[in-house]
Amino acid sequence: MMIFWVVVLAAIVLLVVWLVRQTQGGASGGGAGGSGGPGAAGSDTPREILKKRYARGEIDKAEYEEKLKDLGG
């Protein structure tokens, strides 16, 4: 009978761990490199990062075009 309760307790613990992981993974679009949260910038391509920097005014048009040319585009 004691083995039954150990198995039930272990199943509950595993279920809770699984639910926590699912909730955390689902909130950021499936884990690291998802489409939201702090890790979102890591999924951008170099061209997308360059476009965002230009749009924010961090770089001017000449620097944007120079870096775009360096990237092969």
N, C-alpha and C positions, 0 to 999 in steps of 0.2 A: 504494500500500500504506500509505503514511503517513496518508493521509486516512481510511482504514478505522480505524486505531488512534485517531485524533483523535475520530472519531464514537463509537467504543466507549467511550473515556474520558469524553466528554461525556455519553453515556447513563448511565454508572455514576454520575457526579456528580449528574445530574438525579434518578436513582433514589434516591440517598441523601438528597438534599434533600427529595424527596417523602415518603420514609419518616419522616424526622424531623418534618416538618410534620403528618403523619397521626398520629404517636404523641403529639405535644404536643396537638393538637386533640382527639383521642379521650380523653385523660386527663381533660379538663375538660368533657366532655359536648358537644364540638363547637365549641369556641372560646370567645370572650368571652361572658359571660353564661350560661354553662353551668350544670350542676347540681352543682357542686363546686369546690373550690379557692378561692383568694383572691377571685376575681371573683364568687362566688356571691351575696354580699349585694347586688350591683348588680341582680340579677334580681328581688328582692323588691318587692312593691307597698308603698305607704306604710302600708296597713292591717296587712300582715304584719310590717313593721318595728315598728309601734306595739305589736302583740300580743307580739312578742318582747321589747321593752323592758319591757312590763308584767310579763311572765312572769319576767324576770330581776330584777325589783324596782327597775329604774332610775326608774320613775315610779309614783306611787300611783294608786288607783282613780279619784279625782276628776280628776286630770290626764289619765288614759287616756280617760275618758268625754268630757272637754272636747275633747281632740284628735280623738277619733273623730267627735264632732259637727262639728268644723271640717272634717273630711274628707268630710262628707256621709253619714255612716252612723251 
